Amino acid sequence: MAESILIVDDDPVTRRLLESMVSRFGYRAVVVDGGDAAIALLTGEEAPRVDAVVLDLVMPDLDGMGVLARMRESGVTLPVIVQTAHGGIDNVVSAMRAGASDFVVKPVGAERLQVSLRNALAVKALEGELQRVKRSHDGTLTFKDIITRNERMRGMLRAAEKAVGSAIPVLVEGESGVGKELIARAIHGSGERRAKPFVAVNCGAIPENLVESVLFGHEKGAFTGATERHLGKFVEATGGTLFLDEVGELPPAVQVKLLRALQEDQVEPVGARRPVKVDVRIISATNRDLIADVKTGRFREDLFYRLHVFPIGVPPLRERREDIPDLIRHFLARFCAEEGKRVHLVTAEALTLLRTYRWPGNVRQLENAIFRAVVLADGATLGVDEFPQIAAHVHAMEALPQATDLMTATEDLDIDQPLRFVEEAPPLKVEAKPTQAGETRGVLPMVNASGDIRPLAELEADVIRFAISHCRGRMSEVARRLGIGRSTLYRKLEGLGFVGTGGEPGHNPASEG
């Protein structure tokens, strides 16, 4: 969704001009005719999403300075670009002190306004990322902090929100790197326990002989090396949430004690004479098939049913590729700030590369790839050269007959501009080469078995099938050879049932005909 810009001006001509410019920049314009209307919109119970404000300083009733004061009183923190026909230094100083992020003089030019909006939104994105990191550390992360456009992912988040108000045990299932801990932190940060500790334990990273001590604690002298008392993660998380990551890696002996701890709400530290009462909410996660582990005896069946009360499945990144551009923006904002770099553009070729790759390591792998690219970047643009390992893998896959390129980008990803998806590319005219004499490959029958002329849609479907097979699934090449834009090709594929409605392949087009 494009960023929303609130335009506040009492002059109808100025409002129309600003609305036209903002829409031309690719943003969504929200227009009001005065300061009172702006405050009512920003502070209303069902306030729409607003990312920045273009505010006239001189207005009847509530003027621009009054709007800035009301926004500050109401806790509305948005970048505000103030404009006025009176550009004195006193107005500039007063507006900046009141919280404005930039200042323009009427009539503002399109280029000046565009630069101002880009800078304001870039600062807002960085501040939002820093706040997100802070909320994660403080245990106050919420579902609003999770980035997704994918409908399946949104459905999962809606289900997870229903578990917030209960102490029901939650099991987050998904491949490594999909963000299972992020979901757990959002559940904790949205509930009544958010002011209490969130304690995360990677059960697969603890030596087997120390798992019991780490989870349940031990008394001084309980075993060799126990020189002092250790409380254990259950006690540390009392009142809050204990996140057991990779719970399927727990050894059988510890599974027995964990089951008892969950049943009795108490733990027995190693070497202790009496159990310790605990009050924790359990959220566990696994990348294993626990049902299969139960069948093989690797995981206790009774513990499985104790943990598997409210299962949540997180889809892998390859099944929600539409999230990749937003995730790129998200990671770039953080890494550019950490590394002191200013990257504002990802080329169309690089974006296509990142959206084509299958990401076996999921979001964590994408995060690391962006980090590495930022470090490698010599300028303000990320291209294919900044992703050498991914490029090598994708190019190797393209050599296979079943490879497909359904995630082609037609334009660069400007980090400072509103996000746009694939748009119609201008058609390219390609002259068809005559078939060699005696060659039957690619011959298209014009009549069916009954001798009737075949419908045009049927002929078109055969042509597209042949083109995909001939070009070995490289969709950009298919569009070029057919002389149509890539978006047009994708729409035709959807209409013919070759591709799912979300832009993902319903099945592999390269395997057709």
N, C-alpha and C positions, 0 to 999 in steps of 0.2 A: 504494500500500500504506500502511495506517495505521501510525503510529509505534508501536513496541513499548515497553512499560513493564515493567521487571522489579520484582516485588514480593518483598521479602525480609522475612519475619516468622515467628517460631516459633509464634505463636498462630493456630490454624486459624480461629477466628471472625474475627479481624482480617484474615486473608488473604482470606477470602470477602467481607468487606465492601469491602476495597480493590479486589479483582478486579471486584466488581459496579460500583463507582463508576468505575473506569478504563474498563471496557467501555462504560458509559453515556456517558462523555465522547467515545467514538468511537475510543479507542486499542485496541491489542491487548495483553492482559495476559499476562505470563509469570510464573509463581508458583513460588517455592522456599521451603523451610521452615527455612533456616538460612544462616549466613555461609559455611560450607565449600561448600555446594551452589551458592551464588551465585558464588564465585570459580571453582569448577570450570566453571560454565556460561560465565562471561565470558572465561576464558582457555583453554578447550578448543580442540582443533584444528578442530572444526566448530562454532564458537560461533555461535549464531543472532544475527540483528541485534537490538540493544538500543539504544534512543535515550535512555532515562532510567531511573533507579533510585529506587524508594521503599524506604528502608532503615530497619529497626528498630535502634535503638542497643543495647538491652538484650536479648541472646540468650545461651543457653548455648553452650559451645564457643567458636566465633569470633564475637565481638560486632560491632556496627556500626563501632566505631573500628578494629577489626582488619581488617574488610572494606575500609574506606577506605585503610588502610595497604597492604594487599595490592594493591589496584587501582593505587595510585601506583607501587608497586614493579614491577608488570607492565606499566606504561605504558598502562593502560586509562583513557581520558579521557572520562567521561560525566557529565552533570549528575546529582547525587545529592541527593535530598530525604530528610533523616533525620527520624525521628519517634520519640518516646519519651513515656512517662507521666511522666517526671521532667524538667520543663522548666526546670531551674536555669540561670542565666546561664553557669556554668562549662561545662555540657554544650554550650550553644550555641557558645561561643567555641572549645572544643576541636574540635567537629565542623566548624566553618567553617575553622579552621586546617588541618584534615586534608583539606580539599578539597570539603566539602559546598556545594551551591549554595543550599540553603534549609533551614528547620527548622520542623517542625510538632509540635504537642502532641497526644497521643492523648486522646480519640478525635477525629480530624480530621474536620471537616465537609466535605461534598462541594464546596461553593463555594470553600472555602479551598484544598483540594487541587487543584481545577481551575485556579485562578489560579496556583498554584505550578508546576504542570506546564506551563501555557502559557508562563510566563515562562522556565522552564528550557529548554524546547524552542526558544523564540525566540532565546535567547542562543546555544544550540548551533548553530542555523541560521546566525546571523551569524558565529560563529567558524568554522564550516565554509566559508562563503563567502570569508572572509578568507584561510583556509588554501588554498583552491582558487586564489585569485588569486596568492598567494605561490608555490604550486607551478607555476603557469603561467609566472611570471617566472623561476623557478629551473630550468625545464626538467624538472621532476619530475612533471608532470601525468600521470595515468593514466586508464584507461578507466572506473574507478569514479567519476571526476569528471564524466563525461558524463551528463547528465540525459535519460532517456527511459523511456517505458512502451510504446513502439511496437514491435511484434514485428519489423517489417521493419528498423527501426533497430537493434534488438538483434542481428538476424542479421548486419547489416553490421559491427557492433562485434566479433562473434565471429570474423568473417572477418579483420578488421583485426588482432586479437590474434595470429592465426597468422603474421602477417608480422613480429612483434616480434623473434623470435629469429634472424632472417635479415637479410642486407644486401640483399635483393631490392628492386629499384626499385618504388616504389608510386606509382600515379597516382590521386589522389582527384578524383572527378568529381561535379559537382553545381552547382546554381544559386548565384548570388551570395548570400552571407549565410547559407548553411545550416550553416556551421561546419567548413569543410574544413581550416582551419588548426588547429582544436581537435583534429581526428582526427590530424593530423600530429604535433602536440605529444604526444598520448597515446601514439602509436607510439614516439616518441623517448623519452618519460619512462618507458616500461615496459621498455625494452631496455637492453642493456649500455652504450650510449653516453650514458645519461642524465646522467652526470657531466661530459660534454663539451658544447661549445656547440651550441645550436640556433639557426641563422641563417636568418631568413625574408627572402625577396626578392620584392617585387611586381614581376614582369617587365613589367606593363602600365603601371606608374607611372614608369618610368625613361625619360628622353629617348633616342631611338634612337641618337644619336651618343655616348651615354655607357654604353650597356648593356654593351659589351665590357669597358670599363674597370672598371665596378662589379663584374662577375662575376669577371673574370680578373685584374684589377689592372693597374697600369702603372708604368713606371720614371720617374724624374725626368727631365723634358725630353722625354718621348716625344711630346708634342704641346703646342700653345700652351695655356698655363695649367697644365700639369703641373709645378708648382713643387716637388713632393716625391713620394716614392715612395708608391704605394698598393697594399696587399696584395691586395685583392679578396675577394669573399665566399667563394670556394672555399677560399682559404687560411685565412680567419677560421674556417671551419667544420671545419677539419682535426681528425679524431678524433671529430667529432660528426655532426650532420645538417644538410644544406642543403635548405631548403624553397623550391621554386620555384613561387610562387603565380602563377596566370594564365600558365602557361608557353606557352600558345597565342599569346600576344601578342609573342613574341620575333621580331625581324626575321630574314629568311632567312640573312643573313651570320653572325649570331650562332648560329643553329641549327647551322651547320656546325662551328663551334668547340666548341659544347656537346657535339655528338656525339663529337668527337675526345677531349674531356676525359673523357667517360664511358667511352670505349673504352680510353684509355691511362692513366687515373687520374693525369693531369698536365695542367697548364694553361700557356698561354703568355701572360704579361703583355704588354701593349702596350709595344713598345720593348725588350723583354728579349732577350737573346742566347741563352738556353737555357730550356727548360721547367722548371716547378716541380712536384715530386711532391706529390700531395694524397691524403688518405684521408678521404673523406666518404661518408655515406649520402645518397642522393638520394630525396626525396619531392617529387613535383610535384602541382600541382592545376590544374584548369581548369573554367570554366563554359561552354566552347565545345564543339561537336561536332567533335573532332579528326579523326575518320574522314572527315567531310565536308570538312574543311580539307585533308586529305591528298589527297582526290580532286580538289580544285580546284587543288592545287599550292601552297596557302598554307602548309602545314606539311610538312616533310620526312618521307617515309614511313619511312626508316631510323631517324630520331630517334624517331618515334612508337612503333615497335616496341621501341626501347631503353627508353622510359619506361613503356610500356603493358604491363609484365610482370605486375604485380599490381594490376589496377584495382579500385577501391572506389567504389561509387555511394552518395552520401548523399541520402536522399529529402528533398524540400522540406517545409516546415512544414505546408502545406495537406494533405499526405498523412499527417501524424502529429499531428492536432489534439489527441489525448489528452495530448500533452506540454505543451500550453499552460498549464494550471493550475500544474504544477510549475515551468515556466520563469518564470511570473509571480512565484511565491514566491522563486525564485532571484534574480531581478533586483531585486525589492523589498527583499530583505535588504541587498543591496549599496548601492542608491541611497538608501535611507532612512538608512543609516549615513553615506554621503558627504554627504547634504544636511541631516543633523540633524533628520529628520522621523520620525514614528511612524505609519505606515499599516499597519493590521492587517485591513482588510476591503475586498474587491472585491465590489460588488453583483452580484446574479444577472444583472441587465440588462447590466452592463458585461462580465461574463464571457461571456454569450451573444454580445455584440457581438464580443469578441476571438476567440471560437471560430468565429464565422461568417465573419469576414473572411478573404480568401484569402492574405494576406501575400506579395505579390510579392517583397518584400525579405527574406522568411524570418525566421530568428531574430534577425538583426541589426536588422531593422525593428521586431520586437516589443520588443527591448531598448531601442531609442530611444523607442518609444511609451511604455513604462513609465517611462523616465527623465523624459520630458516630463510625464507624468501626475503623477509625484511632485512635480515642481516646481510644477505648477498646483494641486495639492491644498491646500485650506485646512484640512482636518480629517484625521481618521484613516481616512476612507473614500474609495475611488476609485469613481466612478460613470461613467455615460455622458458627462457633461459634461467629464470629464478627457480624453476621447478624441474631440475634435470632428471631426478630419479623417477618422478611421476611421468614425465614426458617419455622417458625410455620405456616404461612399462606400457603406457597407452599406445605408443607406436608399435610395440611388439604385438599387442592385442589386435591392432588394426589390420595386421597382416593375415589374421585368421578369417576364414570365410564367414563365420557367424558374427564378426564384430559389427557393431552398429554405432551410429553417431547421432542419436536422437536429441542430445543435449547441446546442440550447436548454438553458440551465441553470435548475434549479428552485429553487436557493437560493444565498445569498451565499457567496463564498469567504472564509472566515476564515483569515487567514494563520497565526494561532497555533493553529488547530485541525487535527486530522488531515484529510487530503484525502479527500473523498467525491465520488463521481460522481452522475449524475442518479438520483434516487430517485423512487418512485411518488408522484405528486401525487393528492390526493383528487379523485374524479370530480366533474365539474360537470354538473348536469342541465340540458339545453337543450330547450325545447319546439320541436318541428318545426312550421314554418309550412306551412299547406296550399298546394298547388300551384294557381296561377291556372287558371281554366277555359281549356281549349284549349291549355295550355302542355305541351309534350312534353319540355322540357329536364329531365333528372333522373328520367325515368320508368324504373323498374327492372322488367324482365320477370321474372315468377315461374316461367315454364316455358321449357324450351329448345325447339329446333326440332322435337324428336320429341314434344313435348307432355308430357314428364315434368317434375315439379317439380325445380327446380335445387337443388343441394346448398347448405347453409347457408354453408359456407366460400366457395363461389363468389359467393354474394350479398354476403357481407361484403367480399370483395376488390373487387367492383364499387363498393360504397358508399365504400370508402376511396379508390379511384381517383378517383371523382367528387368527393369532398371535397377531395382534394389539388389537383385541377384547379380546382375552384370557388374555393378559398382561395388560389390562385396559389402553392402550395408553402409557405405560412407554416404550419409544422407546429404551432406553439402554437395557432393559430387552428383548425386542423383538429381537434386534440384537444378544444378547447373546444366546437366545433360538434357533434362526435360524442359528447360527454359522457363522455369517458374521460381518464385521466391520460396525460401525454406518454410516460412510460416504457411504459405499456401499448400505446400507439400504435406505439412503436418496435419492441416485441416482435412485434406483429402484422405490421409491415412486414417484419421479418426472417423470420417464418414464411411469409410470402407471397412471399419472394424479392425484395422491393423494395430491401432494404438489406443491405449486407455485414455479416458477423458482428462486425467491429470497431467498429460504430457509424458507419462511413462509408457514404455512399450507393453501392450497387452500380451504380445508374444513376439518372437524375433522375426522382423520382416525379412531378414536375409535368408530365412529358412523357407520362404514362400517360393513356389514355382521355380 
